[in-house]
């Protein structure tokens, strides 16, 4: 669509909005939030936690299910690379 300025067509600027990126939660963050959610006993405490952390209740449901299946335990960081082999010193040779 264009408009006319002094008899000449001028194109309107088109606003380009960046696509929102999906949030990702660190493996250490999930158990921490679940632990806090499990300790919410007062009315409104869980809602306050969700608002503070910027989460939806569906996040908690999915994370609880993953915890029940043992999937969250597999996200703990482990040392990278092959395991170090234990090297035992060689016995010294006796010279005659």
N, C-alpha and C positions, 0 to 999 in steps of 0.2 A: 504494500500500500504506500502511496506517495502523496505528498501535499504540494501545493503550488506556492512558490515564492517568486514574486515579480514575474509571473507568467512562466517560470521554469519549474519542472518537476524536481522535487527534492525527496530523497528516500528518508524514511524515519529510522532512527536508531533502534535496533533490536537488542533487548536486554538478554544476555546469556547468563543463566543461573548455573552455578557449578552443581554437579550431582553430589548429593550428600553421601559420605562414606559410612559404611556400616561400622558400628562400634565393636571393638574386640576387647574382651576382658582377660586380664592376665590370669594364669593358672593359680597364682598365690592369692589373687583377689577373690576368687569364687569361694573357697573354703572360709575365708575371713568373713565375707558377707553372710554366708550360710550360718556360721556360728553366731553372729550378731542376731540374725533373724530368729534362730532357735531360742535366744534369750529374751526376745520381746514378749512380755507377758501383759503389760498394761494396754488398755484399749487405745488404739491409734499409734502404738509404738512401731508396728510393722509398716504402716503407711508412711510414718515419718522417716523410717530407715530407707524405704524405697525412694522417696522424694530426695533425700539427702544424697543418695548414691546415684540417682538418675536412672533407676531401674523400673521395669514393669514386673508385675506379679508372675507373668509367664516365665521371666528369667529364673525366678526362684523355683518355680515348678520344674523347669527343665534341669536346673542344677541339682535339685534334690533327687530327681530321678537318676541323674548321672552318678550322684554320690551313692545311691542305693545299689546301683549296678557295679560300683567300684571303679568307674571311669575317671573320677577326679583324682584318685590315688595314683593313677598312672601318669599324671601331669606333673608330678614332683620332679624338680631338676636332678639330674644325675651327672656324674663326671663324664666328660666326653672322651672319646678315643678308646683304644683297647686297654684292657686291664694290664697293669704292670706285672711282669713275671718276676718272681722272687729268685734272686741270684745268690747262690751259696758259694762262699769262697772255696777254691780248689785247695786240697791239702798240699802243703809244700813238699817238694821232693827232697829226699835225703841224698846227698852226694857221697859216694864211697871214698 
